[in-house]
Amino acid sequence: MSAPLLQVRSGGGAARRAVLARRVRLLVAATITYNVIEAVVAITAGAAASSTALIGFGLDSVIEVSSAAAVAWQFAGRDPEARETAALRIIAVSFFALAAYVTVESVRALAGGGEAEHSTVGLVLAALSLLIMPVLSCAQRRAGRELGSRSAVADSKQTLLCTYLSAVLLVGLGLNSLFGWSWADPLAALVIAVVALKEGRAAWRGDACCAMPVNGSAPPAGRRDSADTCACEPGCSCCSGETK
Protein backbone atom coordinates (compact mmCIF):
# COMPACT_ATOMS: atom_id res chain seq x y z
CA MET A 1 0.00 0.00 0.00
CA SER A 2 1.53 3.26 -1.08
CA ALA A 3 -1.00 5.52 0.65
CA PRO A 4 -0.56 6.53 4.29
CA LEU A 5 -2.21 4.06 6.62
CA LEU A 6 -3.79 6.51 9.02
CA GLN A 7 -4.89 10.07 8.27
CA VAL A 8 -7.43 12.42 9.79
CA ARG A 9 -10.26 13.15 7.42
CA SER A 10 -11.86 16.09 9.20
CA GLY A 11 -10.41 19.32 10.54
CA GLY A 12 -9.22 19.77 14.08
CA GLY A 13 -5.73 18.29 13.87
CA ALA A 14 -4.28 16.35 16.76
CA ALA A 15 -7.14 17.20 19.12
CA ARG A 16 -9.72 15.73 16.77
CA ARG A 17 -7.51 12.69 16.18
CA ALA A 18 -7.39 12.07 19.92
CA VAL A 19 -11.18 12.34 20.26
CA LEU A 20 -11.78 9.92 17.40
CA ALA A 21 -9.17 7.45 18.63
CA ARG A 22 -10.74 7.50 22.11
CA ARG A 23 -14.18 6.92 20.56
CA VAL A 24 -12.88 3.94 18.59
CA ARG A 25 -11.36 2.46 21.77
CA LEU A 26 -14.67 2.79 23.64
CA LEU A 27 -16.64 1.21 20.78
CA VAL A 28 -14.15 -1.61 20.52
CA ALA A 29 -14.39 -2.21 24.28
CA ALA A 30 -18.19 -2.37 24.02
CA THR A 31 -17.95 -4.80 21.10
CA ILE A 32 -15.53 -7.06 22.97
CA THR A 33 -17.69 -7.08 26.12
CA TYR A 34 -20.86 -7.96 24.25
CA ASN A 35 -19.18 -10.64 22.16
CA VAL A 36 -17.68 -12.34 25.21
CA ILE A 37 -21.15 -12.57 26.75
CA GLU A 38 -22.61 -13.66 23.42
CA ALA A 39 -19.98 -16.40 23.00
CA VAL A 40 -20.57 -17.88 26.47
CA VAL A 41 -24.36 -17.88 26.09
CA ALA A 42 -24.36 -19.21 22.51
CA ILE A 43 -21.89 -22.03 23.10
CA THR A 44 -23.62 -23.09 26.32
CA ALA A 45 -27.09 -23.03 24.72
CA GLY A 46 -25.76 -24.72 21.59
CA ALA A 47 -24.26 -27.59 23.56
CA ALA A 48 -27.51 -28.05 25.48
CA ALA A 49 -29.59 -28.13 22.27
CA SER A 50 -27.00 -29.97 20.13
CA SER A 51 -27.15 -26.99 17.78
CA THR A 52 -24.23 -26.65 15.40
CA ALA A 53 -25.54 -23.24 14.34
CA LEU A 54 -25.54 -21.89 17.89
CA ILE A 55 -22.10 -23.27 18.68
CA GLY A 56 -20.80 -21.82 15.42
CA PHE A 57 -22.36 -18.49 16.26
CA GLY A 58 -20.60 -18.54 19.63
CA LEU A 59 -17.25 -19.36 18.04
CA ASP A 60 -17.83 -16.53 15.57
CA SER A 61 -18.14 -14.24 18.59
CA VAL A 62 -14.74 -15.47 19.80
CA ILE A 63 -13.27 -14.60 16.40
CA GLU A 64 -14.88 -11.17 16.54
CA VAL A 65 -13.27 -10.57 19.92
CA SER A 66 -9.87 -11.25 18.36
CA SER A 67 -10.66 -8.73 15.61
CA ALA A 68 -11.80 -6.05 18.06
CA ALA A 69 -8.82 -6.77 20.30
CA ALA A 70 -6.50 -6.15 17.34
CA VAL A 71 -7.96 -2.67 16.90
CA ALA A 72 -7.82 -2.05 20.66
CA TRP A 73 -4.14 -3.03 20.60
CA GLN A 74 -3.50 -0.70 17.67
CA PHE A 75 -5.05 2.36 19.32
CA ALA A 76 -3.50 1.61 22.70
CA GLY A 77 -0.10 2.60 21.31
CA ARG A 78 1.28 6.10 20.92
CA ASP A 79 1.53 5.66 17.15
CA PRO A 80 -1.56 3.76 15.88
CA GLU A 81 -0.39 4.24 12.29
CA ALA A 82 2.67 2.06 12.89
CA ARG A 83 0.44 -0.82 14.03
CA GLU A 84 -2.19 -0.53 11.28
CA THR A 85 -0.83 -3.19 8.92
CA ALA A 86 -0.43 -5.78 11.68
CA ALA A 87 -3.97 -5.09 12.94
CA LEU A 88 -5.35 -5.51 9.42
CA ARG A 89 -3.56 -8.85 9.04
CA ILE A 90 -5.11 -10.11 12.29
CA ILE A 91 -8.57 -9.00 11.18
CA ALA A 92 -8.12 -10.62 7.77
CA VAL A 93 -7.02 -13.93 9.30
CA SER A 94 -10.06 -13.86 11.61
CA PHE A 95 -12.32 -13.46 8.56
CA PHE A 96 -10.62 -16.38 6.82
CA ALA A 97 -10.95 -18.55 9.92
CA LEU A 98 -14.62 -17.70 10.21
CA ALA A 99 -15.23 -18.52 6.53
CA ALA A 100 -13.43 -21.86 6.87
CA TYR A 101 -15.31 -22.86 10.02
CA VAL A 102 -18.74 -21.87 8.69
CA THR A 103 -18.10 -23.74 5.44
CA VAL A 104 -16.99 -26.95 7.14
CA GLU A 105 -19.83 -26.93 9.67
CA SER A 106 -22.43 -26.07 7.02
CA VAL A 107 -21.34 -28.91 4.76
CA ARG A 108 -21.31 -31.29 7.72
CA ALA A 109 -24.82 -30.22 8.73
CA LEU A 110 -26.14 -30.57 5.16
CA ALA A 111 -24.60 -34.04 4.99
CA GLY A 112 -26.64 -35.10 8.01
CA GLY A 113 -24.31 -34.30 10.85
CA GLY A 114 -27.10 -34.11 13.41
CA GLU A 115 -30.34 -32.24 14.09
CA ALA A 116 -30.62 -29.44 16.58
CA GLU A 117 -33.35 -29.17 19.18
CA HIS A 118 -35.47 -26.08 19.84
CA SER A 119 -33.61 -23.36 21.79
CA THR A 120 -35.49 -20.42 23.25
CA VAL A 121 -32.25 -18.95 24.57
CA GLY A 122 -30.76 -19.14 21.09
CA LEU A 123 -33.72 -17.38 19.50
CA VAL A 124 -33.60 -14.55 22.06
CA LEU A 125 -29.83 -14.16 21.70
CA ALA A 126 -30.06 -13.99 17.90
CA ALA A 127 -32.81 -11.36 18.09
CA LEU A 128 -30.81 -9.22 20.54
CA SER A 129 -27.67 -9.41 18.42
CA LEU A 130 -29.69 -8.46 15.36
CA LEU A 131 -30.62 -5.22 17.15
CA ILE A 132 -27.34 -4.39 18.92
CA MET A 133 -24.67 -5.25 16.37
CA PRO A 134 -25.76 -2.84 13.58
CA VAL A 135 -25.61 0.07 16.05
CA LEU A 136 -22.07 -0.78 17.19
CA SER A 137 -20.94 -1.39 13.62
CA CYS A 138 -22.34 1.88 12.29
CA ALA A 139 -20.82 3.96 15.10
CA GLN A 140 -17.38 2.40 14.71
CA ARG A 141 -17.46 2.66 10.92
CA ARG A 142 -18.26 6.37 11.04
CA ALA A 143 -15.49 7.07 13.54
CA GLY A 144 -13.05 4.94 11.56
CA ARG A 145 -13.85 6.68 8.30
CA GLU A 146 -13.46 10.14 9.79
CA LEU A 147 -10.19 9.08 11.37
CA GLY A 148 -9.12 7.41 8.13
CA SER A 149 -8.35 4.10 9.87
CA ARG A 150 -8.58 1.02 7.69
CA SER A 151 -8.43 -1.33 10.66
CA ALA A 152 -11.31 0.36 12.51
CA VAL A 153 -13.48 0.18 9.39
CA ALA A 154 -12.46 -3.45 8.78
CA ASP A 155 -13.40 -4.34 12.35
CA SER A 156 -16.76 -2.58 11.93
CA LYS A 157 -17.40 -4.87 8.97
CA GLN A 158 -16.60 -7.86 11.17
CA THR A 159 -19.24 -6.59 13.60
CA LEU A 160 -21.70 -6.08 10.74
CA LEU A 161 -21.06 -9.63 9.60
CA CYS A 162 -22.28 -10.73 13.04
CA THR A 163 -25.56 -9.02 12.18
CA TYR A 164 -25.90 -11.20 9.09
CA LEU A 165 -25.03 -14.30 11.09
CA SER A 166 -27.59 -13.29 13.71
CA ALA A 167 -30.25 -13.10 11.01
CA VAL A 168 -29.18 -16.46 9.61
CA LEU A 169 -29.23 -17.99 13.07
CA LEU A 170 -32.64 -16.52 13.88
CA VAL A 171 -34.15 -17.77 10.62
CA GLY A 172 -32.46 -21.16 10.90
CA LEU A 173 -33.52 -21.77 14.49
CA GLY A 174 -37.00 -20.46 13.76
CA LEU A 175 -37.57 -22.63 10.70
CA ASN A 176 -36.16 -25.65 12.49
CA SER A 177 -38.42 -25.05 15.49
CA LEU A 178 -41.55 -24.37 13.42
CA PHE A 179 -41.19 -26.68 10.44
CA GLY A 180 -38.24 -28.96 11.10
CA TRP A 181 -36.29 -27.51 8.13
CA SER A 182 -32.82 -28.36 9.39
CA TRP A 183 -31.19 -27.51 6.04
CA ALA A 184 -32.13 -23.79 6.11
CA ASP A 185 -29.43 -22.59 8.50
CA PRO A 186 -26.36 -24.29 6.95
CA LEU A 187 -27.44 -23.30 3.44
CA ALA A 188 -27.70 -19.62 4.36
CA ALA A 189 -24.47 -19.85 6.38
CA LEU A 190 -22.59 -20.79 3.21
CA VAL A 191 -23.51 -17.39 1.81
CA ILE A 192 -22.08 -15.78 4.94
CA ALA A 193 -18.86 -17.74 4.42
CA VAL A 194 -18.49 -16.19 0.96
CA VAL A 195 -19.01 -12.70 2.43
CA ALA A 196 -16.45 -13.39 5.17
CA LEU A 197 -13.91 -14.51 2.58
CA LYS A 198 -14.47 -11.37 0.53
CA GLU A 199 -14.07 -9.09 3.56
CA GLY A 200 -10.97 -10.98 4.64
CA ARG A 201 -9.34 -10.38 1.27
CA ALA A 202 -10.23 -6.68 1.44
CA ALA A 203 -8.75 -6.33 4.93
CA TRP A 204 -5.57 -8.18 3.90
CA ARG A 205 -5.09 -5.78 0.97
CA GLY A 206 -5.88 -2.76 3.15
CA ASP A 207 -8.96 -1.84 1.13
CA ALA A 208 -11.27 -1.44 4.11
CA CYS A 209 -11.07 2.33 3.94
CA CYS A 210 -9.70 5.02 1.67
CA ALA A 211 -6.66 7.15 2.17
CA MET A 212 -7.83 10.69 2.85
CA PRO A 213 -6.14 13.77 1.40
CA VAL A 214 -4.45 15.95 3.99
CA ASN A 215 -5.15 19.68 4.28
CA GLY A 216 -7.33 19.68 1.20
CA SER A 217 -4.59 18.39 -1.12
CA ALA A 218 -5.59 16.93 -4.44
CA PRO A 219 -6.34 13.21 -4.70
CA PRO A 220 -3.60 11.06 -6.18
CA ALA A 221 -3.70 10.45 -9.90
CA GLY A 222 -6.10 7.76 -10.97
CA ARG A 223 -8.41 8.22 -7.99
CA ARG A 224 -11.76 9.87 -8.17
CA ASP A 225 -13.03 12.91 -6.37
CA SER A 226 -16.25 12.93 -4.40
CA ALA A 227 -18.42 15.33 -2.44
CA ASP A 228 -16.59 14.47 0.76
CA THR A 229 -13.16 14.95 -0.90
CA CYS A 230 -11.97 11.46 -0.17
CA ALA A 231 -9.26 10.13 -2.44
CA CYS A 232 -9.86 6.46 -2.96
CA GLU A 233 -10.02 3.80 -5.55
CA PRO A 234 -13.27 3.34 -7.48
CA GLY A 235 -15.68 1.22 -5.50
CA CYS A 236 -14.18 1.97 -2.09
CA SER A 237 -16.97 2.02 0.50
CA CYS A 238 -16.23 5.45 1.99
CA CYS A 239 -16.55 7.08 -1.44
CA SER A 240 -19.65 5.18 -2.50
CA GLY A 241 -22.04 7.38 -0.55
CA GLU A 242 -23.27 4.51 1.60
CA THR A 243 -24.50 5.54 5.00
CA LYS A 244 -24.66 2.23 6.75
Secondary structure, DSSP 8 states (H G I E B T S, - for coil): --S-SB---SSSHHHHHHHHHHHHHHHHHHHHHHHHHHHHHHHHHHHHHT-HHHHHHHHHHHHHHHHHHHHHHHHHSS-HHHHHHHHHHHHHHHHHHHHHHHHHHHHHHHTT-------HHHHHHHHHHHHHHHHHHHHHHHHHHHHTBHHHHHHHHHHHHHHHHHHHHHHHHHHHHHH--TTHHHHHHHHHHHHHHHHHHHHHHT-SS-B--STT----TT-B--TT--BB-TT-GGGTT---
